[in-house]
Amino acid sequence: MTPSRRAFDRPLVTISGDIKNRITPMSELFVRYKIVDPSIILSADITLVNAKGYVWHKSSMTNGVIPQSGIDTEARW
């Protein structure tokens, strides 16, 4: 099971204020030794994004019934 965001937020409050001064040299070393590639600027998390519009219920989805216009037919749960 993946830890929630809150599992990381709580301990971060107690980390000292000079953490940025520690992270910067570490990240520079990671780049220098090719542990990370700075040209890759992608990140992802598990934050839920609220969909706009109407709900397309699974039974309607299975039957191919679109109850109202404005429903994103490519969206999935």
HTML snippet that shows the backbone in 3Dmol.js (N, CA, C, O; Angstrom):
<script src="https://3Dmol.org/build/3Dmol-min.js"></script>
<div id="view" style="width:600px;height:400px;position:relative"></div>
<script>
const pdb = `
ATOM      1  N   MET A   1       0.849  -1.181   0.000  1.00  0.00           N
ATOM      2  CA  MET A   1       0.000   0.000   0.000  1.00  0.00           C
ATOM      3  C   MET A   1       0.895   1.245   0.000  1.00  0.00           C
ATOM      4  O   MET A   1       1.876   1.313   0.740  1.00  0.00           O
ATOM      5  N   THR A   2       0.553   2.204  -0.820  1.00  0.00           N
ATOM      6  CA  THR A   2       1.318   3.441  -0.923  1.00  0.00           C
ATOM      7  C   THR A   2       0.964   4.370   0.231  1.00  0.00           C
ATOM      8  O   THR A   2      -0.217   4.546   0.532  1.00  0.00           O
ATOM      9  N   PRO A   3       1.959   4.967   0.883  1.00  0.00           N
ATOM     10  CA  PRO A   3       1.654   5.898   1.983  1.00  0.00           C
ATOM     11  C   PRO A   3       0.915   7.133   1.463  1.00  0.00           C
ATOM     12  O   PRO A   3       1.122   7.562   0.328  1.00  0.00           O
ATOM     13  N   SER A   4       0.075   7.681   2.287  1.00  0.00           N
ATOM     14  CA  SER A   4      -0.663   8.877   1.903  1.00  0.00           C
ATOM     15  C   SER A   4       0.230  10.112   1.995  1.00  0.00           C
ATOM     16  O   SER A   4       1.308  10.068   2.586  1.00  0.00           O
ATOM     17  N   ARG A   5      -0.226  11.200   1.412  1.00  0.00           N
ATOM     18  CA  ARG A   5       0.510  12.464   1.456  1.00  0.00           C
ATOM     19  C   ARG A   5       0.704  12.913   2.902  1.00  0.00           C
ATOM     20  O   ARG A   5       1.752  13.456   3.253  1.00  0.00           O
ATOM     21  N   ARG A   6      -0.301  12.687   3.734  1.00  0.00           N
ATOM     22  CA  ARG A   6      -0.218  13.094   5.142  1.00  0.00           C
ATOM     23  C   ARG A   6       0.900  12.362   5.873  1.00  0.00           C
ATOM     24  O   ARG A   6       1.484  12.902   6.813  1.00  0.00           O
ATOM     25  N   ALA A   7       1.201  11.136   5.450  1.00  0.00           N
ATOM     26  CA  ALA A   7       2.272  10.378   6.088  1.00  0.00           C
ATOM     27  C   ALA A   7       3.615  11.081   5.899  1.00  0.00           C
ATOM     28  O   ALA A   7       4.508  10.948   6.735  1.00  0.00           O
ATOM     29  N   PHE A   8       3.758  11.822   4.814  1.00  0.00           N
ATOM     30  CA  PHE A   8       4.989  12.561   4.570  1.00  0.00           C
ATOM     31  C   PHE A   8       4.928  13.976   5.131  1.00  0.00           C
ATOM     32  O   PHE A   8       5.954  14.511   5.552  1.00  0.00           O
ATOM     33  N   ASP A   9       3.758  14.589   5.145  1.00  0.00           N
ATOM     34  CA  ASP A   9       3.618  15.971   5.609  1.00  0.00           C
ATOM     35  C   ASP A   9       3.971  16.130   7.077  1.00  0.00           C
ATOM     36  O   ASP A   9       4.657  17.084   7.445  1.00  0.00           O
ATOM     37  N   ARG A  10       3.526  15.234   7.902  1.00  0.00           N
ATOM     38  CA  ARG A  10       3.752  15.369   9.342  1.00  0.00           C
ATOM     39  C   ARG A  10       5.231  15.402   9.707  1.00  0.00           C
ATOM     40  O   ARG A  10       5.653  16.318  10.414  1.00  0.00           O
ATOM     41  N   PRO A  11       6.042  14.438   9.255  1.00  0.00           N
ATOM     42  CA  PRO A  11       7.471  14.492   9.617  1.00  0.00           C
ATOM     43  C   PRO A  11       8.199  15.697   9.025  1.00  0.00           C
ATOM     44  O   PRO A  11       9.158  16.184   9.624  1.00  0.00           O
ATOM     45  N   LEU A  12       7.769  16.182   7.876  1.00  0.00           N
ATOM     46  CA  LEU A  12       8.444  17.306   7.248  1.00  0.00           C
ATOM     47  C   LEU A  12       8.347  18.580   8.077  1.00  0.00           C
ATOM     48  O   LEU A  12       9.196  19.462   7.954  1.00  0.00           O
ATOM     49  N   VAL A  13       7.337  18.686   8.908  1.00  0.00           N
ATOM     50  CA  VAL A  13       7.180  19.862   9.761  1.00  0.00           C
ATOM     51  C   VAL A  13       8.332  19.961  10.755  1.00  0.00           C
ATOM     52  O   VAL A  13       8.718  21.063  11.146  1.00  0.00           O
ATOM     53  N   THR A  14       8.875  18.840  11.161  1.00  0.00           N
ATOM     54  CA  THR A  14       9.916  18.827  12.189  1.00  0.00           C
ATOM     55  C   THR A  14      11.331  18.953  11.625  1.00  0.00           C
ATOM     56  O   THR A  14      12.282  19.083  12.396  1.00  0.00           O
ATOM     57  N   ILE A  15      11.491  18.919  10.318  1.00  0.00           N
ATOM     58  CA  ILE A  15      12.823  19.027   9.716  1.00  0.00           C
ATOM     59  C   ILE A  15      13.328  20.457   9.872  1.00  0.00           C
ATOM     60  O   ILE A  15      12.559  21.416   9.804  1.00  0.00           O
ATOM     61  N   SER A  16      14.622  20.577  10.081  1.00  0.00           N
ATOM     62  CA  SER A  16      15.202  21.895  10.324  1.00  0.00           C
ATOM     63  C   SER A  16      14.997  22.842   9.146  1.00  0.00           C
ATOM     64  O   SER A  16      14.749  22.411   8.020  1.00  0.00           O
ATOM     65  N   GLY A  17      15.104  24.127   9.423  1.00  0.00           N
ATOM     66  CA  GLY A  17      14.841  25.164   8.425  1.00  0.00           C
ATOM     67  C   GLY A  17      15.868  25.244   7.310  1.00  0.00           C
ATOM     68  O   GLY A  17      15.592  25.834   6.266  1.00  0.00           O
ATOM     69  N   ASP A  18      17.052  24.662   7.504  1.00  0.00           N
ATOM     70  CA  ASP A  18      18.079  24.748   6.471  1.00  0.00           C
ATOM     71  C   ASP A  18      18.033  23.581   5.489  1.00  0.00           C
ATOM     72  O   ASP A  18      19.024  23.280   4.824  1.00  0.00           O
ATOM     73  N   ILE A  19      16.903  22.942   5.404  1.00  0.00           N
ATOM     74  CA  ILE A  19      16.786  21.766   4.536  1.00  0.00           C
ATOM     75  C   ILE A  19      17.063  22.104   3.067  1.00  0.00           C
ATOM     76  O   ILE A  19      17.644  21.294   2.345  1.00  0.00           O
ATOM     77  N   LYS A  20      16.653  23.290   2.625  1.00  0.00           N
ATOM     78  CA  LYS A  20      16.916  23.674   1.232  1.00  0.00           C
ATOM     79  C   LYS A  20      18.410  23.766   0.970  1.00  0.00           C
ATOM     80  O   LYS A  20      18.879  23.413  -0.112  1.00  0.00           O
ATOM     81  N   ASN A  21      19.159  24.242   1.963  1.00  0.00           N
ATOM     82  CA  ASN A  21      20.613  24.336   1.823  1.00  0.00           C
ATOM     83  C   ASN A  21      21.273  22.961   1.768  1.00  0.00           C
ATOM     84  O   ASN A  21      22.390  22.826   1.269  1.00  0.00           O
ATOM     85  N   ARG A  22      20.600  21.967   2.267  1.00  0.00           N
ATOM     86  CA  ARG A  22      21.129  20.600   2.205  1.00  0.00           C
ATOM     87  C   ARG A  22      20.715  19.897   0.916  1.00  0.00           C
ATOM     88  O   ARG A  22      21.494  19.131   0.347  1.00  0.00           O
ATOM     89  N   ILE A  23      19.512  20.150   0.461  1.00  0.00           N
ATOM     90  CA  ILE A  23      18.981  19.468  -0.722  1.00  0.00           C
ATOM     91  C   ILE A  23      19.684  19.923  -1.995  1.00  0.00           C
ATOM     92  O   ILE A  23      19.960  19.103  -2.870  1.00  0.00           O
ATOM     93  N   THR A  24      19.978  21.213  -2.113  1.00  0.00           N
ATOM     94  CA  THR A  24      20.591  21.742  -3.335  1.00  0.00           C
ATOM     95  C   THR A  24      21.924  21.062  -3.668  1.00  0.00           C
ATOM     96  O   THR A  24      22.091  20.602  -4.797  1.00  0.00           O
ATOM     97  N   PRO A  25      22.876  20.979  -2.736  1.00  0.00           N
ATOM     98  CA  PRO A  25      24.134  20.291  -3.086  1.00  0.00           C
ATOM     99  C   PRO A  25      23.926  18.809  -3.407  1.00  0.00           C
ATOM    100  O   PRO A  25      24.609  18.255  -4.268  1.00  0.00           O
ATOM    101  N   MET A  26      22.979  18.169  -2.710  1.00  0.00           N
ATOM    102  CA  MET A  26      22.710  16.761  -2.991  1.00  0.00           C
ATOM    103  C   MET A  26      22.186  16.591  -4.408  1.00  0.00           C
ATOM    104  O   MET A  26      22.613  15.688  -5.128  1.00  0.00           O
ATOM    105  N   SER A  27      21.268  17.452  -4.806  1.00  0.00           N
ATOM    106  CA  SER A  27      20.712  17.330  -6.152  1.00  0.00           C
ATOM    107  C   SER A  27      21.767  17.607  -7.211  1.00  0.00           C
ATOM    108  O   SER A  27      21.752  16.985  -8.273  1.00  0.00           O
ATOM    109  N   GLU A  28      22.683  18.533  -6.939  1.00  0.00           N
ATOM    110  CA  GLU A  28      23.768  18.802  -7.880  1.00  0.00           C
ATOM    111  C   GLU A  28      24.689  17.582  -8.026  1.00  0.00           C
ATOM    112  O   GLU A  28      25.162  17.284  -9.123  1.00  0.00           O
ATOM    113  N   LEU A  29      24.937  16.890  -6.926  1.00  0.00           N
ATOM    114  CA  LEU A  29      25.739  15.666  -7.000  1.00  0.00           C
ATOM    115  C   LEU A  29      25.011  14.577  -7.788  1.00  0.00           C
ATOM    116  O   LEU A  29      25.633  13.859  -8.571  1.00  0.00           O
ATOM    117  N   PHE A  30      23.712  14.452  -7.589  1.00  0.00           N
ATOM    118  CA  PHE A  30      22.927  13.454  -8.328  1.00  0.00           C
ATOM    119  C   PHE A  30      23.018  13.694  -9.820  1.00  0.00           C
ATOM    120  O   PHE A  30      23.127  12.748 -10.601  1.00  0.00           O
ATOM    121  N   VAL A  31      22.974  14.962 -10.223  1.00  0.00           N
ATOM    122  CA  VAL A  31      23.081  15.298 -11.646  1.00  0.00           C
ATOM    123  C   VAL A  31      24.490  15.004 -12.145  1.00  0.00           C
ATOM    124  O   VAL A  31      24.659  14.425 -13.218  1.00  0.00           O
ATOM    125  N   ARG A  32      25.493  15.396 -11.380  1.00  0.00           N
ATOM    126  CA  ARG A  32      26.879  15.205 -11.798  1.00  0.00           C
ATOM    127  C   ARG A  32      27.213  13.728 -12.011  1.00  0.00           C
ATOM    128  O   ARG A  32      27.898  13.375 -12.970  1.00  0.00           O
ATOM    129  N   TYR A  33      26.729  12.875 -11.120  1.00  0.00           N
ATOM    130  CA  TYR A  33      27.009  11.436 -11.224  1.00  0.00           C
ATOM    131  C   TYR A  33      25.941  10.685 -12.022  1.00  0.00           C
ATOM    132  O   TYR A  33      25.887   9.455 -12.010  1.00  0.00           O
ATOM    133  N   LYS A  34      25.096  11.447 -12.712  1.00  0.00           N
ATOM    134  CA  LYS A  34      24.068  10.896 -13.607  1.00  0.00           C
ATOM    135  C   LYS A  34      23.121   9.918 -12.912  1.00  0.00           C
ATOM    136  O   LYS A  34      22.684   8.928 -13.500  1.00  0.00           O
ATOM    137  N   ILE A  35      22.818  10.215 -11.657  1.00  0.00           N
ATOM    138  CA  ILE A  35      21.821   9.441 -10.929  1.00  0.00           C
ATOM    139  C   ILE A  35      20.427   9.899 -11.354  1.00  0.00           C
ATOM    140  O   ILE A  35      19.485   9.108 -11.416  1.00  0.00           O
ATOM    141  N   VAL A  36      20.321  11.190 -11.643  1.00  0.00           N
ATOM    142  CA  VAL A  36      19.066  11.750 -12.153  1.00  0.00           C
ATOM    143  C   VAL A  36      19.359  12.506 -13.438  1.00  0.00           C
ATOM    144  O   VAL A  36      20.490  12.921 -13.691  1.00  0.00           O
ATOM    145  N   ASP A  37      18.323  12.675 -14.238  1.00  0.00           N
ATOM    146  CA  ASP A  37      18.440  13.403 -15.504  1.00  0.00           C
ATOM    147  C   ASP A  37      17.613  14.682 -15.384  1.00  0.00           C
ATOM    148  O   ASP A  37      16.384  14.611 -15.361  1.00  0.00           O
ATOM    149  N   PRO A  38      18.260  15.855 -15.306  1.00  0.00           N
ATOM    150  CA  PRO A  38      17.513  17.099 -15.103  1.00  0.00           C
ATOM    151  C   PRO A  38      16.643  17.491 -16.306  1.00  0.00           C
ATOM    152  O   PRO A  38      15.801  18.382 -16.193  1.00  0.00           O
ATOM    153  N   SER A  39      16.842  16.835 -17.450  1.00  0.00           N
ATOM    154  CA  SER A  39      16.013  17.179 -18.614  1.00  0.00           C
ATOM    155  C   SER A  39      14.620  16.576 -18.501  1.00  0.00           C
ATOM    156  O   SER A  39      13.712  16.959 -19.240  1.00  0.00           O
ATOM    157  N   ILE A  40      14.450  15.642 -17.586  1.00  0.00           N
ATOM    158  CA  ILE A  40      13.132  15.034 -17.385  1.00  0.00           C
ATOM    159  C   ILE A  40      12.399  15.857 -16.334  1.00  0.00           C
ATOM    160  O   ILE A  40      12.804  15.905 -15.172  1.00  0.00           O
ATOM    161  N   ILE A  41      11.333  16.493 -16.749  1.00  0.00           N
ATOM    162  CA  ILE A  41      10.604  17.379 -15.833  1.00  0.00           C
ATOM    163  C   ILE A  41       9.183  16.860 -15.628  1.00  0.00           C
ATOM    164  O   ILE A  41       8.208  17.586 -15.823  1.00  0.00           O
ATOM    165  N   LEU A  42       9.085  15.621 -15.242  1.00  0.00           N
ATOM    166  CA  LEU A  42       7.795  14.995 -15.036  1.00  0.00           C
ATOM    167  C   LEU A  42       7.709  14.519 -13.604  1.00  0.00           C
ATOM    168  O   LEU A  42       8.651  13.939 -13.065  1.00  0.00           O
ATOM    169  N   SER A  43       6.586  14.769 -13.008  1.00  0.00           N
ATOM    170  CA  SER A  43       6.333  14.215 -11.688  1.00  0.00           C
ATOM    171  C   SER A  43       4.866  13.842 -11.612  1.00  0.00           C
ATOM    172  O   SER A  43       4.030  14.361 -12.352  1.00  0.00           O
ATOM    173  N   ALA A  44       4.583  12.954 -10.726  1.00  0.00           N
ATOM    174  CA  ALA A  44       3.196  12.511 -10.567  1.00  0.00           C
ATOM    175  C   ALA A  44       2.947  12.220  -9.100  1.00  0.00           C
ATOM    176  O   ALA A  44       3.854  11.863  -8.348  1.00  0.00           O
ATOM    177  N   ASP A  45       1.720  12.378  -8.724  1.00  0.00           N
ATOM    178  CA  ASP A  45       1.327  11.990  -7.384  1.00  0.00           C
ATOM    179  C   ASP A  45      -0.064  11.383  -7.464  1.00  0.00           C
ATOM    180  O   ASP A  45      -0.605  11.191  -8.553  1.00  0.00           O
ATOM    181  N   ILE A  46      -0.623  11.091  -6.338  1.00  0.00           N
ATOM    182  CA  ILE A  46      -1.926  10.438  -6.329  1.00  0.00           C
ATOM    183  C   ILE A  46      -3.043  11.398  -5.926  1.00  0.00           C
ATOM    184  O   ILE A  46      -4.091  10.971  -5.440  1.00  0.00           O
ATOM    185  N   THR A  47      -2.815  12.688  -6.128  1.00  0.00           N
ATOM    186  CA  THR A  47      -3.833  13.674  -5.785  1.00  0.00           C
ATOM    187  C   THR A  47      -5.056  13.477  -6.654  1.00  0.00           C
ATOM    188  O   THR A  47      -4.953  13.382  -7.877  1.00  0.00           O
ATOM    189  N   LEU A  48      -6.198  13.416  -6.025  1.00  0.00           N
ATOM    190  CA  LEU A  48      -7.435  13.263  -6.774  1.00  0.00           C
ATOM    191  C   LEU A  48      -7.815  14.585  -7.421  1.00  0.00           C
ATOM    192  O   LEU A  48      -7.672  15.646  -6.814  1.00  0.00           O
ATOM    193  N   VAL A  49      -8.292  14.518  -8.637  1.00  0.00           N
ATOM    194  CA  VAL A  49      -8.724  15.694  -9.366  1.00  0.00           C
ATOM    195  C   VAL A  49     -10.221  15.577  -9.562  1.00  0.00           C
ATOM    196  O   VAL A  49     -10.701  14.583 -10.106  1.00  0.00           O
ATOM    197  N   ASN A  50     -10.964  16.580  -9.126  1.00  0.00           N
ATOM    198  CA  ASN A  50     -12.401  16.553  -9.307  1.00  0.00           C
ATOM    199  C   ASN A  50     -12.758  16.769 -10.764  1.00  0.00           C
ATOM    200  O   ASN A  50     -12.268  17.695 -11.411  1.00  0.00           O
ATOM    201  N   ALA A  51     -13.611  15.906 -11.264  1.00  0.00           N
ATOM    202  CA  ALA A  51     -14.072  16.039 -12.637  1.00  0.00           C
ATOM    203  C   ALA A  51     -15.235  17.024 -12.666  1.00  0.00           C
ATOM    204  O   ALA A  51     -16.036  17.090 -11.734  1.00  0.00           O
ATOM    205  N   LYS A  52     -15.310  17.775 -13.734  1.00  0.00           N
ATOM    206  CA  LYS A  52     -16.422  18.703 -13.902  1.00  0.00           C
ATOM    207  C   LYS A  52     -17.477  18.031 -14.758  1.00  0.00           C
ATOM    208  O   LYS A  52     -17.170  17.197 -15.609  1.00  0.00           O
ATOM    209  N   GLY A  53     -18.688  18.396 -14.529  1.00  0.00           N
ATOM    210  CA  GLY A  53     -19.767  17.833 -15.340  1.00  0.00           C
ATOM    211  C   GLY A  53     -20.537  16.777 -14.580  1.00  0.00           C
ATOM    212  O   GLY A  53     -20.472  16.690 -13.354  1.00  0.00           O
ATOM    213  N   TYR A  54     -21.263  15.984 -15.330  1.00  0.00           N
ATOM    214  CA  TYR A  54     -22.160  14.998 -14.749  1.00  0.00           C
ATOM    215  C   TYR A  54     -21.460  13.666 -14.536  1.00  0.00           C
ATOM    216  O   TYR A  54     -20.441  13.371 -15.162  1.00  0.00           O
ATOM    217  N   VAL A  55     -22.028  12.868 -13.640  1.00  0.00           N
ATOM    218  CA  VAL A  55     -21.503  11.542 -13.355  1.00  0.00           C
ATOM    219  C   VAL A  55     -22.049  10.564 -14.386  1.00  0.00           C
ATOM    220  O   VAL A  55     -23.241  10.572 -14.695  1.00  0.00           O
ATOM    221  N   TRP A  56     -21.175   9.733 -14.908  1.00  0.00           N
ATOM    222  CA  TRP A  56     -21.593   8.680 -15.831  1.00  0.00           C
ATOM    223  C   TRP A  56     -21.490   7.373 -15.065  1.00  0.00           C
ATOM    224  O   TRP A  56     -20.395   6.839 -14.888  1.00  0.00           O
ATOM    225  N   HIS A  57     -22.608   6.862 -14.617  1.00  0.00           N
ATOM    226  CA  HIS A  57     -22.637   5.675 -13.782  1.00  0.00           C
ATOM    227  C   HIS A  57     -22.160   4.449 -14.545  1.00  0.00           C
ATOM    228  O   HIS A  57     -22.329   4.348 -15.761  1.00  0.00           O
ATOM    229  N   LYS A  58     -21.565   3.526 -13.813  1.00  0.00           N
ATOM    230  CA  LYS A  58     -20.954   2.358 -14.436  1.00  0.00           C
ATOM    231  C   LYS A  58     -21.964   1.537 -15.233  1.00  0.00           C
ATOM    232  O   LYS A  58     -21.637   1.030 -16.306  1.00  0.00           O
ATOM    233  N   SER A  59     -23.184   1.401 -14.723  1.00  0.00           N
ATOM    234  CA  SER A  59     -24.187   0.620 -15.455  1.00  0.00           C
ATOM    235  C   SER A  59     -24.510   1.277 -16.795  1.00  0.00           C
ATOM    236  O   SER A  59     -24.671   0.588 -17.803  1.00  0.00           O
ATOM    237  N   SER A  60     -24.606   2.605 -16.809  1.00  0.00           N
ATOM    238  CA  SER A  60     -24.855   3.312 -18.065  1.00  0.00           C
ATOM    239  C   SER A  60     -23.649   3.193 -18.984  1.00  0.00           C
ATOM    240  O   SER A  60     -23.793   3.051 -20.199  1.00  0.00           O
ATOM    241  N   MET A  61     -22.453   3.254 -18.393  1.00  0.00           N
ATOM    242  CA  MET A  61     -21.230   3.141 -19.178  1.00  0.00           C
ATOM    243  C   MET A  61     -21.157   1.773 -19.858  1.00  0.00           C
ATOM    244  O   MET A  61     -20.833   1.667 -21.041  1.00  0.00           O
ATOM    245  N   THR A  62     -21.467   0.722 -19.081  1.00  0.00           N
ATOM    246  CA  THR A  62     -21.424  -0.642 -19.611  1.00  0.00           C
ATOM    247  C   THR A  62     -22.424  -0.822 -20.746  1.00  0.00           C
ATOM    248  O   THR A  62     -22.137  -1.492 -21.738  1.00  0.00           O
ATOM    249  N   ASN A  63     -23.601  -0.218 -20.593  1.00  0.00           N
ATOM    250  CA  ASN A  63     -24.650  -0.344 -21.608  1.00  0.00           C
ATOM    251  C   ASN A  63     -24.488   0.643 -22.755  1.00  0.00           C
ATOM    252  O   ASN A  63     -25.246   0.594 -23.724  1.00  0.00           O
ATOM    253  N   GLY A  64     -23.505   1.538 -22.659  1.00  0.00           N
ATOM    254  CA  GLY A  64     -23.287   2.518 -23.722  1.00  0.00           C
ATOM    255  C   GLY A  64     -24.312   3.632 -23.735  1.00  0.00           C
ATOM    256  O   GLY A  64     -24.492   4.299 -24.754  1.00  0.00           O
ATOM    257  N   VAL A  65     -24.987   3.842 -22.614  1.00  0.00           N
ATOM    258  CA  VAL A  65     -26.018   4.878 -22.514  1.00  0.00           C
ATOM    259  C   VAL A  65     -25.383   6.155 -21.975  1.00  0.00           C
ATOM    260  O   VAL A  65     -24.761   6.142 -20.913  1.00  0.00           O
ATOM    261  N   ILE A  66     -25.538   7.253 -22.704  1.00  0.00           N
ATOM    262  CA  ILE A  66     -25.040   8.546 -22.257  1.00  0.00           C
ATOM    263  C   ILE A  66     -26.261   9.340 -21.792  1.00  0.00           C
ATOM    264  O   ILE A  66     -27.030   9.835 -22.616  1.00  0.00           O
ATOM    265  N   PRO A  67     -26.442   9.465 -20.459  1.00  0.00           N
ATOM    266  CA  PRO A  67     -27.670  10.061 -19.938  1.00  0.00           C
ATOM    267  C   PRO A  67     -27.820  11.558 -20.213  1.00  0.00           C
ATOM    268  O   PRO A  67     -28.945  12.038 -20.356  1.00  0.00           O
ATOM    269  N   GLN A  68     -26.731  12.300 -20.289  1.00  0.00           N
ATOM    270  CA  GLN A  68     -26.795  13.740 -20.529  1.00  0.00           C
ATOM    271  C   GLN A  68     -25.620  14.141 -21.392  1.00  0.00           C
ATOM    272  O   GLN A  68     -24.573  13.494 -21.378  1.00  0.00           O
ATOM    273  N   SER A  69     -25.802  15.213 -22.144  1.00  0.00           N
ATOM    274  CA  SER A  69     -24.660  15.704 -22.907  1.00  0.00           C
ATOM    275  C   SER A  69     -23.673  16.361 -21.947  1.00  0.00           C
ATOM    276  O   SER A  69     -24.065  16.811 -20.870  1.00  0.00           O
ATOM    277  N   GLY A  70     -22.431  16.419 -22.315  1.00  0.00           N
ATOM    278  CA  GLY A  70     -21.415  17.025 -21.465  1.00  0.00           C
ATOM    279  C   GLY A  70     -20.627  16.020 -20.663  1.00  0.00           C
ATOM    280  O   GLY A  70     -19.727  16.398 -19.914  1.00  0.00           O
ATOM    281  N   ILE A  71     -20.945  14.746 -20.803  1.00  0.00           N
ATOM    282  CA  ILE A  71     -20.208  13.719 -20.069  1.00  0.00           C
ATOM    283  C   ILE A  71     -18.990  13.332 -20.885  1.00  0.00           C
ATOM    284  O   ILE A  71     -19.078  13.115 -22.094  1.00  0.00           O
ATOM    285  N   ASP A  72     -17.850  13.247 -20.209  1.00  0.00           N
ATOM    286  CA  ASP A  72     -16.620  12.830 -20.851  1.00  0.00           C
ATOM    287  C   ASP A  72     -16.651  11.318 -20.999  1.00  0.00           C
ATOM    288  O   ASP A  72     -16.471  10.593 -20.022  1.00  0.00           O
ATOM    289  N   THR A  73     -16.874  10.849 -22.196  1.00  0.00           N
ATOM    290  CA  THR A  73     -17.022   9.404 -22.417  1.00  0.00           C
ATOM    291  C   THR A  73     -15.687   8.667 -22.398  1.00  0.00           C
ATOM    292  O   THR A  73     -15.666   7.436 -22.413  1.00  0.00           O
ATOM    293  N   GLU A  74     -14.569   9.400 -22.365  1.00  0.00           N
ATOM    294  CA  GLU A  74     -13.258   8.759 -22.292  1.00  0.00           C
ATOM    295  C   GLU A  74     -12.747   8.673 -20.862  1.00  0.00           C
ATOM    296  O   GLU A  74     -11.736   8.017 -20.612  1.00  0.00           O
ATOM    297  N   ALA A  75     -13.419   9.317 -19.923  1.00  0.00           N
ATOM    298  CA  ALA A  75     -12.991   9.300 -18.519  1.00  0.00           C
ATOM    299  C   ALA A  75     -13.340   7.963 -17.887  1.00  0.00           C
ATOM    300  O   ALA A  75     -14.358   7.354 -18.216  1.00  0.00           O
ATOM    301  N   ARG A  76     -12.490   7.517 -16.980  1.00  0.00           N
ATOM    302  CA  ARG A  76     -12.725   6.278 -16.243  1.00  0.00           C
ATOM    303  C   ARG A  76     -12.486   6.546 -14.766  1.00  0.00           C
ATOM    304  O   ARG A  76     -11.896   7.562 -14.398  1.00  0.00           O
ATOM    305  N   TRP A  77     -12.939   5.646 -13.937  1.00  0.00           N
ATOM    306  CA  TRP A  77     -12.795   5.800 -12.487  1.00  0.00           C
ATOM    307  C   TRP A  77     -11.360   5.686 -12.119  1.00  0.00           C
ATOM    308  O   TRP A  77     -11.015   5.786 -10.942  1.00  0.00           O
TER     309      TRP A  77
END
`;
const viewer = $3Dmol.createViewer("view");
viewer.addModel(pdb, "pdb");
viewer.setStyle({}, {cartoon: {color: "spectrum"}});
viewer.zoomTo();
viewer.render();
</script>
